[in-house]
Amino acid sequence: MKVGILGGTFDPVHNGHLLLAECAREQLSLDEVLFVPAGNPWRKSERAITPAEHRLAMLRLAIEGNDAFGISDIELRREGPSYTADTLEALAGERLDDAFWFIVGADALADIRHWREPERIARHARIGAAPRSGTEMPHDGVIPSDRIDGFDCPGLDISSTDIRARVSSGRSIRYMLPDAVCRYIEANRLYR
């Protein structure tokens, strides 16, 4: 199978994440896209992260009804910091017959040289990258260009940071994320 891997904190998951996954699935001819919520994201150690059970529950609600989307809790089961290279290596060890595409936006691709062992990431997965509107696909040689597959994705200027701030200040988040996720946030009084 051809499997896309979309990692993130998903605090909360929003329509931008879902659109990125669907565009990658369609244009890269992926059989499945796995959402991989970070357990202990090393790049976000400066802020409190919503407990994993809430982030996982919101992901389940967000992908409900799309048979091509799945979730792997591999990083939530692992102790210590979450590194993409470790996750991809572990998934490759579990799913021997699958080929992987690590799905990123161009902003993440431009920053990937600062990640832990980017060459190891490229060894275990091709990179599926969506450029930002009006920008070139960044490339600095860290990931070989023959391991990068670009795909188009309409830009949605939505961020989890903005959603958390909106909830905290009592502003609407409707249409930024699936209705079921909005209801979950409200019912569990998240981000207040």
Secondary structure, DSSP 8 states (H G I E B T S, - for coil): -EEEEEEE--TT--HHHHHHHHHHHHHTT-SEEEEEE-SSBGGGTTS----HHHHHHHHHHHHTT-TTEEE--HHHHS-S-B-HHHHHHHHHHH-TT-EEEEEEEHHHHHHGGGSS-HHHHHHH-EEEEE--TT------SSS-GGGEEE---------HHHHHHHHHTT---BTTB-HHHHHHHHHTTTT-
